Amino acid sequence: MPDTLTITDNRTGKRYELPISEGAIRATDLRQIKVAPDDGGLMTYDPAFMNTAACRSRITFIDGDNGVLEYRGYPIEQLAERSTFLETAYLLIFGELPTVTQAAEWKQQIGARLAVPEAVRGLTASFARDAHPMGMYLSAFGALSALYPDSKRIADEPTRRLQQHRLLAAAPTVAACGYRHGTGRPFIEPDPSLSFPGNFLAMLFTGDRPYTPHPVLERALDVLFVLHADHEQNCSTSTMRGVGSSHTDPYAAMAGAVAALYGPLHGGANEGVLRMLTEIGSVSAIPGIIEQVKAGKRRLMGFGHRVYKSYDPRALIIKQTADQVFAVTGTNPLLDVALALERIALEDDYFVSRRLYPNVDFYSGLIYQAMGFPASMFTVLFAIGRTAGWLAQWEELVNDAEQKIARPRQIYFGSARRDFVPLEQRG
Ligand code: ACO
């Protein structure tokens, strides 16, 4: 059987044979299909990229129908159980798990760059105390673009590696700057002798007395970072690639990715879930909310996914992690509401017929809240984990000879050409 697609253009009666490779046809092959020589050729129309592959990638594999997620071939369940965030970040960026020597070097390279330039702290201090942490977070990465002008040399591999170390290391420190500013407390210097999540927790929660994170909470946060580390071509990652395709520096590209993540339909959903559960308040109020959702008046936050149509494997792991965290912190009173909401939704034909299941954000907020994070920090926590994936995808983009500046086409349906009307002659 030839790997080709035969198309008959009924407008002209002409037949075309297009090669199929890796389950796809090249959209540019359609341009030969014309009704007249000066016609620009056939395009595909795909708002929101529902069925368009914009790159070939070796990083993350998702089978949405069967709830499969793999980073570089390793199942997410195994990485969540046995790996750490730093090791997973290495795997995503370099393609292989590090050896003992490489892992030690990697920890040292990140640990040496945990401190951020003083200007970032000054920038954070210039915001109102109640500024949203994601707004402060994304502007800090824009500032880092100006503070590290060497990062413009994106064709130079050692320079790119340096920026990757800096960005991974800066993520928790920038987040801590925003948190400490918002809570009116002085900044705590990072401590590279601690684990990646342990240092982050210490920068946030050290008070008048030294702070030692509970090992279960430290591990739970690391697992959450692993679960969020990459998810192939989602909205923020395609933004990282789209902005990066103009050959800007990775800080500017990451500011764009963070901005995309901020939205309530993407990383902002974890904050939205907690606000929704708080608003529901009790199991008896759930049927009323379900009715509002079914009437199209609101969405059930933390439900549904563009790719997962059976279950989100990350949500299952998060549910187990929640049990471990609640054993230490005491249960979150909103857990009962969340469990009942999930049960009621999954028995309802509205959700079943649309294949809407809890996603990664449905339970993560309950864990974060039990650990002491305010809801406004939840999306920042997501962003810290996703930094690994953004950097891996950016590295792949920069090395991909097939990539060019991202530039979608459009179907114009505005006014036909017309002549300018002077102001005094307009009705
Ligand atoms: N609550 C109620 N109905 C929903 C929901 C939801 N959470 N999600 C989708 N639907 C319905 C839509 O109304 C639509 O119904 P219709 O066919 O009757 O019009 C149908 O399901 C398909 O929805 P789409 O919007 O076409 O699905 P899409 O793939 O574009 O959206 C998304 C995916 C954005 C995640 C959506 O499910 C959603 O808004 N969920 C809530 C927000 C959320 O949890 N986002 C986090 C996603 S995970 C992440 O980014 C980390």
Residues whose N, C-alpha, C, O or C-beta is under 5 A from the ligand:
A	BS01	ACO	P264 L265 H266 G267 A269 V293 R298 R299 L300 M301 G302 F303 G304 H305 R306 R354 N359
